[in-house]
Amino acid sequence: DPGITAERLAALEARADPGFDVWLADGPWAQMVTDDRAFADQAGDVLGEPSPVIARSPVVIALQADQRSALESSCGATITWQCIGEQAGSLRVGLSTPDRGDGLIPLANATAGHFGTTRYSALDFEEPGFTQWFDQLTGLSRRTVQGRRSALATAVTQAGSFNVVGTLEAEAIALLRDREDWNAIYPEPMSTADVQLIPRAGLDSDAVLDRLVPPTAKALAASGWRSGSTEGAGSVPAGAPAGAPADLPPDPGLPSAGVLNALRDLW
C-alpha cells in the first residue's frame, strides 16, 4: 500500500536506495513523503520529480440500490457525505484504509463534504462536532478486517459487510458493472485520485519516464481510469456509473499534503 511505502521513504537517509526505480502512486504520495521528511528533519531527497499526471479517477459513493431512496429522503433529495456520516448509525458505511489511494482520496473527499470545501486545514478537525461525525463515518471500517481487499470489494463479496461505500470511479466500473443491486453517485465537491510515476532520486528520470508513461497510461485507461491530460476532456470511461461527468476539474480537489497526513493519523 502506498501509505506503508510513504512511511518507509520518510525515514530513509538522503539518496538511500528506496528499493525501486519508479513508484506508481494513485495520489499525492510524493508530496506527503516530502512533508513527512520535513517534519522529521530528514534532509535531502529520496525521490525525483514526479511525472505529469497520467490517469485520473473521481470519487464516487457506491450504495446498495435499496438504500438510495431512504438516503435521498433523509438527506433532502441530495445524498452528501455530511448526511451519510450523520446517518451512519443506521447504515454500514465502508471506506478502505487511508494507506491506500482508494481509501485516502474518498476519506479526504468525505471530509470536504463535511466542511463544504476541499481547502480545509488540520485546525478544522478541532471544530465542535467533527470528531463525532468522523468516528461515526469511519468506525465500522476501522473495526472490519478487510485484508488486502478494498471496501467495495469487501462489500460485493461479503454479504452484510457494507451497504454504502466510498470508492473511485475506476473501481466502481470494475466491480459494479451489470450489478442492478448497486448504484453510484458523484458527490460534491469533487475529488480525484491522480496517478503519477515517481522515480527514485539519482535516476535518469527522463529516460525512464519516457519509456514507462505511455504503456502505463494505456493500461490504466483499459482499467477504467481517465486520461491525465486536461486537453480533449469529455471522454467518459465505458461502464461508468449513470450521471458520470464528462469533464473533471483541473485540480484534484484535495487539501495539502500535511493535512492528508493528519487525516491518516485520525484514522
C-alpha positions in Angstrom: 0.0 0.0 0.0 1.3 3.5 -0.8 0.9 4.7 2.8 3.2 2.0 4.0 5.8 2.8 1.3 5.5 6.5 2.2 6.3 5.9 5.8 9.3 3.9 4.9 10.5 6.6 2.5 10.0 9.3 5.1 12.6 7.5 7.4 15.3 6.9 4.7 18.6 8.7 4.6 19.0 11.1 1.7 19.8 9.3 -1.6 19.4 5.9 0.1 18.1 3.1 -2.2 14.3 3.0 -1.7 14.1 -0.5 -3.2 12.6 0.6 -6.5 13.4 2.7 -9.6 9.9 4.1 -10.1 6.9 4.3 -7.8 3.4 4.2 -9.3 1.2 6.2 -6.9 -2.5 6.9 -7.0 -2.5 10.2 -5.1 -0.1 12.9 -3.9 2.0 10.4 -2.0 5.3 12.0 -3.1 4.3 15.4 -1.6 3.2 13.6 1.6 6.7 11.9 1.8 8.3 15.4 1.4 6.0 16.8 4.1 6.8 13.9 6.5 10.6 14.2 5.9 10.5 17.9 6.6 8.5 17.3 9.8 11.1 14.7 10.9 14.1 16.9 9.9 15.2 14.4 7.3 17.5 16.3 5.0 17.9 15.6 1.3 15.8 13.7 -1.3 14.9 10.1 -1.8 12.5 10.8 -4.7 13.0 12.6 -8.0 10.5 14.8 -9.9 7.2 13.0 -10.5 5.8 12.5 -14.0 2.9 14.6 -15.2 -0.5 13.1 -14.1 -1.1 10.1 -16.4 -4.5 9.0 -15.2 -7.4 10.2 -13.0 -10.4 8.8 -11.3 -13.0 10.8 -9.4 -14.5 9.7 -6.1 -17.9 8.1 -6.2 -20.3 6.9 -3.4 -21.4 3.4 -4.2 -24.6 2.3 -2.4 -26.9 -0.7 -2.5 -30.0 0.2 -4.5 -32.4 -0.3 -1.7 -30.6 2.3 0.4 -30.8 5.1 -2.2 -34.4 6.2 -1.8 -34.1 6.1 2.0 -31.0 8.2 2.0 -32.4 10.7 -0.5 -35.4 11.1 1.8 -33.2 11.5 4.9 -30.7 13.8 3.1 -33.2 16.1 1.5 -33.0 14.7 -2.1 -29.2 15.1 -2.4 -27.0 12.5 -0.8 -24.0 14.1 0.8 -21.1 12.8 2.9 -22.2 15.0 5.7 -25.6 13.3 5.7 -24.0 9.8 5.4 -21.9 10.5 8.5 -25.0 11.7 10.4 -27.0 8.6 9.3 -24.1 6.2 9.8 -25.8 4.6 12.9 -28.4 3.1 10.6 -26.0 2.4 7.7 -23.0 0.1 7.1 -20.5 2.7 5.8 -17.3 1.3 4.2 -14.1 3.0 3.5 -10.7 1.5 2.6 -7.8 2.2 4.8 -6.1 5.5 4.0 -2.9 3.7 3.5 -4.5 3.0 0.0 -5.2 5.7 -2.6 -8.7 4.4 -3.0 -9.1 4.9 0.8 -7.3 8.2 1.3 -8.9 10.1 -1.6 -12.5 9.1 -0.7 -11.8 9.9 3.0 -10.4 13.3 2.1 -13.5 13.9 -0.1 -15.9 12.9 2.6 -14.1 15.3 5.0 -14.5 18.0 2.3 -18.2 17.2 2.2 -18.4 17.8 6.0 -16.6 21.2 5.8 -18.2 22.2 2.5 -14.8 22.9 0.9 -11.7 21.0 -0.2 -9.5 23.7 1.3 -9.8 22.7 4.9 -6.9 22.6 7.3 -5.9 20.3 10.2 -7.1 23.1 12.6 -10.6 22.5 11.3 -10.5 19.0 12.8 -10.9 20.7 16.2 -14.3 22.2 15.3 -17.2 21.0 17.5 -18.9 18.0 16.1 -16.2 16.9 13.6 -14.7 14.2 15.8 -18.1 12.6 16.4 -19.1 12.8 12.7 -15.7 11.4 11.7 -15.9 8.5 14.1 -19.5 7.6 13.0 -18.4 7.7 9.4 -15.3 5.6 9.8 -16.0 3.4 12.8 -17.3 0.3 11.1 -14.5 0.4 8.5 -11.8 0.6 11.2 -13.4 -2.4 13.1 -13.8 -4.6 10.0 -11.0 -6.8 8.9 -10.7 -6.3 5.1 -7.3 -7.8 4.4 -6.0 -6.9 1.0 -9.4 -6.1 -0.3 -10.8 -2.6 -0.8 -14.0 -1.6 1.0 -16.0 -2.0 -2.3 -14.5 -5.5 -3.0 -15.5 -6.4 0.6 -19.0 -5.1 0.1 -19.7 -7.0 -3.1 -18.1 -10.3 -1.9 -19.0 -10.4 1.8 -22.8 -10.1 2.3 -23.8 -7.8 5.1 -20.5 -6.0 5.4 -21.1 -2.6 3.9 -24.1 -1.0 2.1 -22.6 2.5 1.4 -19.0 2.7 0.2 -16.6 5.5 -0.7 -14.5 4.4 -3.7 -13.2 5.6 -7.1 -14.9 5.6 -10.4 -12.4 3.1 -11.9 -13.1 0.6 -9.2 -16.9 1.1 -9.5 -16.5 0.3 -13.2 -14.6 -2.9 -12.5 -16.8 -4.2 -9.6 -20.3 -2.9 -10.2 -20.7 -3.5 -14.0 -24.1 -5.0 -14.7 -25.0 -5.1 -11.0 -28.5 -3.7 -10.7 -28.4 -4.1 -6.9 -25.8 -1.3 -6.6 -25.8 2.4 -7.7 -23.1 5.0 -7.7 -23.3 8.8 -7.4 -20.7 11.6 -7.7 -20.6 13.7 -4.6 -19.8 17.4 -4.4 -17.3 18.9 -4.1 -15.4 16.6 -6.4 -12.1 15.0 -5.6 -9.9 12.8 -7.9 -7.1 10.3 -7.5 -4.4 11.4 -9.8 -1.8 8.8 -10.8 1.9 9.6 -11.3 5.1 7.7 -11.8 7.8 8.9 -9.3 11.4 8.0 -9.9 13.9 7.5 -7.1 16.4 10.2 -6.6 19.5 10.0 -8.7 17.9 8.1 -11.6 17.9 9.4 -15.2 14.2 10.0 -14.8 13.5 11.5 -18.2 14.7 8.3 -20.0 12.8 6.0 -17.6 9.6 8.0 -17.6 9.6 8.4 -21.4 9.7 4.6 -21.6 7.1 3.8 -18.9 4.5 6.6 -19.1 2.8 5.6 -22.4 2.2 1.9 -21.6 1.2 2.7 -18.0 -1.3 5.2 -19.2 -2.7 2.7 -21.8 -3.1 0.0 -19.1 -4.9 2.4 -16.7 -7.2 3.6 -19.5 -8.1 -0.1 -20.2 -9.0 -0.4 -16.5 -11.5 2.5 -16.3 -9.1 5.3 -15.5 -9.5 8.6 -17.3 -6.7 10.4 -19.2 -4.5 12.6 -17.1 -4.5 15.3 -19.7 -6.9 18.2 -19.3 -6.8 18.6 -23.1 -9.5 16.9 -25.1 -11.6 16.3 -21.9 -15.0 14.9 -22.2 -14.3 11.2 -22.5 -16.4 9.2 -20.0 -15.0 5.7 -19.5 -17.0 2.8 -20.8 -19.1 1.3 -18.0 -19.0 4.5 -15.8 -22.0 4.9 -13.4 -25.0 6.8 -14.6 -24.5 10.6 -14.3 -20.8 10.4 -14.8 -19.5 13.9 -15.5 -17.8 14.4 -18.9 -15.2 16.8 -17.6 -13.1 16.6 -14.4 -11.9 19.8 -12.7 -8.2 20.6 -13.4 -7.5 20.5 -9.6 -7.7 17.1 -7.7 -9.8 18.8 -5.0 -7.6 17.7 -2.1 -6.2 19.6 0.9 -2.4 20.0 1.4 -0.1 17.0 1.9 0.3 17.9 5.6 -3.5 17.8 6.1 -3.7 14.5 4.3 -1.1 13.1 6.6 -3.0 14.5 9.6 -6.2 12.9 8.2 -4.4 9.5 8.1 -3.4 10.0 11.7 -7.0 10.4 12.7 -7.9 7.0 11.3 
